[in-house]
Amino acid sequence: MVADAGDLPEAAKAKLLELLDQTEATANSSEPISSEGQLLSSVQGFEAAHPEATGFMNRLATTLANMGI
């Protein structure tokens, strides 16, 4: 499917295929996976890479919570 996408640059196709291979390798791995640890690590990485976006989302969630939503 990715390889047939004519409107994607070749570099993007290659990266997507690489990520799919990594995902499949992880899913087929016999090692136990710590979902909580992976989630925490992913969130921390996202916060470090995108501090403005995470700050905005935090303010939005706080505002909604204060409104009772």
N, CA, C and O atoms as a MOPAC input file, in Angstrom:
PM7 MOZYME 1SCF
protein

 N      0.82600 1    -1.18200 1     0.00000 1
 C      0.00000 1     0.00000 1     0.00000 1
 C      0.88000 1     1.25800 1     0.00000 1
 O      0.66700 1     2.16500 1    -0.80500 1
 N      1.86800 1     1.31000 1     0.90300 1
 C      2.75300 1     2.47100 1     0.95500 1
 C      3.58400 1     2.54800 1    -0.32200 1
 O      3.77300 1     3.62900 1    -0.88000 1
 N      4.07100 1     1.42500 1    -0.77400 1
 C      4.92000 1     1.40900 1    -1.96200 1
 C      4.15500 1     1.86700 1    -3.20500 1
 O      4.76300 1     2.37400 1    -4.14800 1
 N      2.83700 1     1.69700 1    -3.21900 1
 C      2.02800 1     2.08300 1    -4.36700 1
 C      1.54800 1     3.53400 1    -4.32500 1
 O      0.92900 1     4.00300 1    -5.28000 1
 N      1.82300 1     4.24500 1    -3.24000 1
 C      1.36700 1     5.63000 1    -3.10600 1
 C      2.20600 1     6.52400 1    -4.00700 1
 O      3.35600 1     6.83500 1    -3.69700 1
 N      1.62500 1     6.92800 1    -5.11100 1
 C      2.35000 1     7.70600 1    -6.10100 1
 C      2.63500 1     9.13000 1    -5.68300 1
 O      3.57100 1     9.73900 1    -6.20100 1
 N      1.85500 1     9.68900 1    -4.75800 1
 C      2.02300 1    11.08500 1    -4.39200 1
 C      3.00400 1    11.30000 1    -3.24200 1
 O      3.24700 1    12.44300 1    -2.85200 1
 N      3.57500 1    10.22400 1    -2.68900 1
 C      4.54900 1    10.34900 1    -1.60600 1
 C      5.96000 1    10.35800 1    -2.17500 1
 O      6.26400 1     9.60100 1    -3.09700 1
 N      6.82300 1    11.20900 1    -1.62900 1
 C      8.22900 1    11.17100 1    -2.05200 1
 C      8.86500 1     9.82600 1    -1.66800 1
 O      8.43600 1     9.18300 1    -0.71100 1
 N      9.85900 1     9.42300 1    -2.39900 1
 C     10.51400 1     8.13400 1    -2.15300 1
 C     11.09100 1     8.05600 1    -0.74100 1
 O     11.04200 1     6.99700 1    -0.11600 1
 N     11.63700 1     9.16200 1    -0.23000 1
 C     12.20900 1     9.16000 1     1.12000 1
 C     11.12700 1     8.89000 1     2.16900 1
 O     11.36400 1     8.16500 1     3.13500 1
 N      9.94300 1     9.47300 1     1.97600 1
 C      8.84000 1     9.25400 1     2.91700 1
 C      8.36600 1     7.81000 1     2.85800 1
 O      8.06800 1     7.21000 1     3.89100 1
 N      8.29600 1     7.25100 1     1.65600 1
 C      7.90000 1     5.84700 1     1.51300 1
 C      8.88500 1     4.93000 1     2.23700 1
 O      8.48800 1     4.00500 1     2.94600 1
 N     10.16200 1     5.20300 1     2.04700 1
 C     11.18900 1     4.37700 1     2.67100 1
 C     11.09700 1     4.45100 1     4.18700 1
 O     11.22300 1     3.43100 1     4.86500 1
 N     10.87900 1     5.64800 1     4.72700 1
 C     10.77600 1     5.81700 1     6.17900 1
 C      9.54600 1     5.10300 1     6.71900 1
 O      9.62200 1     4.43700 1     7.75200 1
 N      8.41600 1     5.23300 1     6.03600 1
 C      7.19500 1     4.55100 1     6.47200 1
 C      7.36300 1     3.03400 1     6.45200 1
 O      6.93400 1     2.34500 1     7.37800 1
 N      7.98600 1     2.51900 1     5.40000 1
 C      8.21300 1     1.07800 1     5.32200 1
 C      9.15600 1     0.60500 1     6.42300 1
 O      8.97700 1    -0.48300 1     6.97100 1
 N     10.15300 1     1.41200 1     6.74400 1
 C     11.07900 1     1.08100 1     7.83200 1
 C     10.34200 1     1.03200 1     9.17100 1
 O     10.55000 1     0.11700 1     9.96700 1
 N      9.48100 1     2.01800 1     9.41100 1
 C      8.71200 1     2.04700 1    10.65100 1
 C      7.74900 1     0.86900 1    10.74400 1
 O      7.55600 1     0.30400 1    11.82100 1
 N      7.15000 1     0.50000 1     9.62400 1
 C      6.26600 1    -0.67100 1     9.61300 1
 C      7.03000 1    -1.94100 1     9.93600 1
 O      6.53900 1    -2.79100 1    10.67900 1
 N      8.23100 1    -2.07700 1     9.38300 1
 C      9.05200 1    -3.25100 1     9.67700 1
 C      9.41700 1    -3.31500 1    11.15700 1
 O      9.39000 1    -4.38800 1    11.76100 1
 N      9.75800 1    -2.16700 1    11.74000 1
 C     10.09500 1    -2.12300 1    13.16600 1
 C      8.89200 1    -2.49100 1    14.01400 1
 O      9.02500 1    -3.21000 1    15.00400 1
 N      7.71600 1    -2.00300 1    13.63400 1
 C      6.49600 1    -2.29700 1    14.37300 1
 C      6.18400 1    -3.78600 1    14.31800 1
 O      5.83700 1    -4.39000 1    15.33300 1
 N      6.30800 1    -4.37800 1    13.13100 1
 C      6.05700 1    -5.80200 1    12.99000 1
 C      7.06600 1    -6.62100 1    13.77300 1
 O      6.70200 1    -7.63200 1    14.37300 1
 N      8.33000 1    -6.20600 1    13.77900 1
 C      9.36000 1    -6.92100 1    14.52300 1
 C      9.07200 1    -6.87500 1    16.01600 1
 O      9.25500 1    -7.86900 1    16.71800 1
 N      8.62300 1    -5.72400 1    16.49900 1
 C      8.28800 1    -5.58500 1    17.91800 1
 C      7.08300 1    -6.42800 1    18.27100 1
 O      7.05500 1    -7.06200 1    19.32600 1
 N      6.08300 1    -6.44300 1    17.39700 1
 C      4.87200 1    -7.21800 1    17.65300 1
 C      5.16000 1    -8.71300 1    17.66100 1
 O      4.51600 1    -9.46300 1    18.39400 1
 N      6.12200 1    -9.15400 1    16.85300 1
 C      6.45300 1   -10.57000 1    16.76800 1
 C      7.51300 1   -10.98800 1    17.77000 1
 O      7.85400 1   -12.16800 1    17.85300 1
 N      8.03500 1   -10.04600 1    18.52700 1
 C      9.08400 1   -10.33400 1    19.49500 1
 C      8.53300 1   -11.17600 1    20.63500 1
 O      7.38300 1   -11.01600 1    21.04400 1
 N      9.36900 1   -12.07600 1    21.14000 1
 C      8.94300 1   -12.91900 1    22.25800 1
 C      9.24800 1   -12.26700 1    23.60100 1
 O      8.90700 1   -12.81800 1    24.64700 1
 N      9.88200 1   -11.10600 1    23.58200 1
 C     10.19600 1   -10.40000 1    24.81900 1
 C      8.93700 1    -9.78300 1    25.40200 1
 O      8.10600 1    -9.25600 1    24.66200 1
 N      8.78300 1    -9.84200 1    26.74100 1
 C      7.62800 1    -9.15900 1    27.33500 1
 C      7.76500 1    -7.65300 1    27.15900 1
 O      8.85700 1    -7.10000 1    27.28700 1
 N      6.67200 1    -7.00900 1    26.87200 1
 C      6.68300 1    -5.57100 1    26.61400 1
 C      6.01400 1    -4.85900 1    27.78200 1
 O      4.91200 1    -5.22100 1    28.19400 1
 N      6.67700 1    -3.86300 1    28.30000 1
 C      6.11300 1    -3.04800 1    29.36200 1
 C      5.36400 1    -1.89300 1    28.72200 1
 O      5.95900 1    -0.87000 1    28.38200 1
 N      4.06400 1    -2.05700 1    28.55800 1
 C      3.26500 1    -1.03500 1    27.88900 1
 C      3.31300 1     0.28300 1    28.63900 1
 O      3.42400 1     1.34700 1    28.02900 1
 N      3.23100 1     0.21700 1    29.94400 1
 C      3.24800 1     1.44800 1    30.73900 1
 C      4.57800 1     2.16600 1    30.58300 1
 O      4.60700 1     3.38900 1    30.44400 1
 N      5.66800 1     1.43100 1    30.60400 1
 C      6.99300 1     2.02700 1    30.44100 1
 C      7.17600 1     2.63000 1    29.06100 1
 O      7.76000 1     3.70400 1    28.91800 1
 N      6.67400 1     1.93200 1    28.03500 1
 C      6.78000 1     2.45100 1    26.67700 1
 C      5.94700 1     3.71100 1    26.50400 1
 O      6.38100 1     4.66300 1    25.85500 1
 N      4.75300 1     3.71800 1    27.08300 1
 C      3.88700 1     4.89300 1    26.98500 1
 C      4.53500 1     6.08500 1    27.67300 1
 O      4.56400 1     7.18700 1    27.12300 1
 N      5.04700 1     5.86600 1    28.86100 1
 C      5.70100 1     6.94600 1    29.60100 1
 C      6.89100 1     7.48200 1    28.82100 1
 O      7.08800 1     8.69500 1    28.74300 1
 N      7.68100 1     6.59300 1    28.24600 1
 C      8.83600 1     7.00100 1    27.46400 1
 C      8.41200 1     7.78800 1    26.22800 1
 O      9.03800 1     8.79000 1    25.88100 1
 N      7.36200 1     7.34300 1    25.57300 1
 C      6.86700 1     8.04300 1    24.38400 1
 C      6.36200 1     9.43500 1    24.73400 1
 O      6.64600 1    10.39900 1    24.02400 1
 N      5.62000 1     9.53900 1    25.81500 1
 C      5.08300 1    10.83600 1    26.24000 1
 C      6.22200 1    11.78400 1    26.59700 1
 O      6.20100 1    12.95400 1    26.21500 1
 N      7.20300 1    11.29000 1    27.32100 1
 C      8.33800 1    12.13500 1    27.70100 1
 C      9.10400 1    12.60300 1    26.46300 1
 O      9.53600 1    13.75300 1    26.39000 1
 N      9.26600 1    11.70900 1    25.49900 1
 C      9.94600 1    12.08600 1    24.26300 1
 C      9.17300 1    13.13600 1    23.49200 1
 O      9.75800 1    14.07200 1    22.94700 1
 N      7.84600 1    12.98100 1    23.44600 1
 C      7.00800 1    13.95600 1    22.74700 1
 C      7.07000 1    15.30600 1    23.45000 1
 O      7.17600 1    16.34300 1    22.79500 1
 N      7.00400 1    15.29900 1    24.77500 1
 C      7.07600 1    16.55200 1    25.53400 1
 C      8.39700 1    17.26900 1    25.28200 1
 O      8.43100 1    18.49300 1    25.14900 1
 N      9.47300 1    16.50900 1    25.21700 1
 C     10.79000 1    17.11300 1    24.99100 1
 C     10.90700 1    17.66300 1    23.57100 1
 O     11.51000 1    18.71400 1    23.35400 1
 N     10.33200 1    16.95300 1    22.61100 1
 C     10.45000 1    17.37400 1    21.21400 1
 C      9.49800 1    18.50300 1    20.85000 1
 O      9.79100 1    19.30400 1    19.96300 1
 N      8.35300 1    18.57100 1    21.53600 1
 C      7.32000 1    19.55000 1    21.19100 1
 C      6.79400 1    20.25200 1    22.45100 1
 O      5.63900 1    20.05300 1    22.82700 1
 N      7.62500 1    21.06500 1    23.10300 1
 C      7.18900 1    21.68600 1    24.36000 1
 C      6.01500 1    22.65500 1    24.20200 1
 O      5.17200 1    22.74700 1    25.09400 1
 N      5.94900 1    23.37200 1    23.08900 1
 C      4.84500 1    24.31700 1    22.89600 1
 C      3.52300 1    23.58100 1    22.71100 1
 O      2.49900 1    23.99100 1    23.25900 1
 N      3.54300 1    22.49800 1    21.94200 1
 C      2.31600 1    21.72200 1    21.70900 1
 C      1.82900 1    21.07800 1    22.99900 1
 O      0.63100 1    21.08600 1    23.28100 1
 N      2.74300 1    20.52300 1    23.78300 1
 C      2.31000 1    19.88300 1    25.02700 1
 C      1.83800 1    20.92200 1    26.04200 1
 O      0.92200 1    20.65700 1    26.82100 1
 N      2.45800 1    22.09900 1    26.03700 1
 C      1.99700 1    23.16600 1    26.92300 1
 C      0.58600 1    23.60500 1    26.56200 1
 O     -0.25000 1    23.81100 1    27.44200 1
 N      0.32200 1    23.74700 1    25.26500 1
 C     -1.01300 1    24.11100 1    24.80200 1
 C     -2.03600 1    23.05500 1    25.20800 1
 O     -3.10500 1    23.38900 1    25.72000 1
 N     -1.71200 1    21.78100 1    24.98200 1
 C     -2.63800 1    20.69500 1    25.32600 1
 C     -2.89700 1    20.66000 1    26.83700 1
 O     -4.01600 1    20.37900 1    27.26500 1
 N     -1.88800 1    20.93700 1    27.63100 1
 C     -2.05400 1    20.97400 1    29.07800 1
 C     -2.99400 1    22.10100 1    29.47900 1
 O     -3.88700 1    21.90100 1    30.30300 1
 N     -2.79900 1    23.28900 1    28.90000 1
 C     -3.67700 1    24.42100 1    29.20900 1
 C     -5.10800 1    24.13500 1    28.76200 1
 O     -6.05800 1    24.46900 1    29.47000 1
 N     -5.26500 1    23.52000 1    27.59100 1
 C     -6.59200 1    23.17700 1    27.08300 1
 C     -7.28300 1    22.17300 1    28.00200 1
 O     -8.45700 1    22.34200 1    28.33200 1
 N     -6.57100 1    21.13800 1    28.41500 1
 C     -7.15200 1    20.13200 1    29.30200 1
 C     -7.52400 1    20.74300 1    30.64900 1
 O     -8.56300 1    20.40200 1    31.21500 1
 N     -6.69300 1    21.63600 1    31.16500 1
 C     -6.99000 1    22.29600 1    32.43800 1
 C     -8.22100 1    23.18100 1    32.31600 1
 O     -9.07600 1    23.18400 1    33.20300 1
 N     -8.31800 1    23.93400 1    31.22200 1
 C     -9.47900 1    24.79100 1    31.00200 1
 C    -10.75600 1    23.97500 1    30.92100 1
 O    -11.75400 1    24.31900 1    31.55300 1
 N    -10.73400 1    22.89700 1    30.14900 1
 C    -11.90700 1    22.01600 1    30.03700 1
 C    -12.27000 1    21.39900 1    31.38300 1
 O    -13.44900 1    21.29600 1    31.72200 1
 N    -11.27000 1    20.99000 1    32.14400 1
 C    -11.53200 1    20.41000 1    33.46100 1
 C    -12.15200 1    21.43400 1    34.39300 1
 O    -13.06100 1    21.11300 1    35.15900 1
 N    -11.66200 1    22.66900 1    34.33100 1
 C    -12.22600 1    23.71500 1    35.16900 1
 C    -13.65700 1    24.05700 1    34.77800 1
 O    -14.43600 1    24.52900 1    35.60600 1
 N    -14.00400 1    23.81800 1    33.51100 1
 C    -15.37300 1    24.05300 1    33.04600 1
 C    -16.28500 1    22.86600 1    33.36400 1
 O    -17.50000 1    22.93000 1    33.17500 1
 N    -15.67900 1    21.79200 1    33.84500 1
 C    -16.47200 1    20.59800 1    34.16600 1
 C    -16.71500 1    19.68900 1    32.98200 1
 O    -17.60100 1    18.83500 1    33.01000 1
 N    -15.93800 1    19.87300 1    31.96000 1
 C    -16.11200 1    19.05200 1    30.75300 1
 C    -15.12600 1    17.92300 1    30.77500 1
 O    -15.10000 1    17.10800 1    29.85200 1

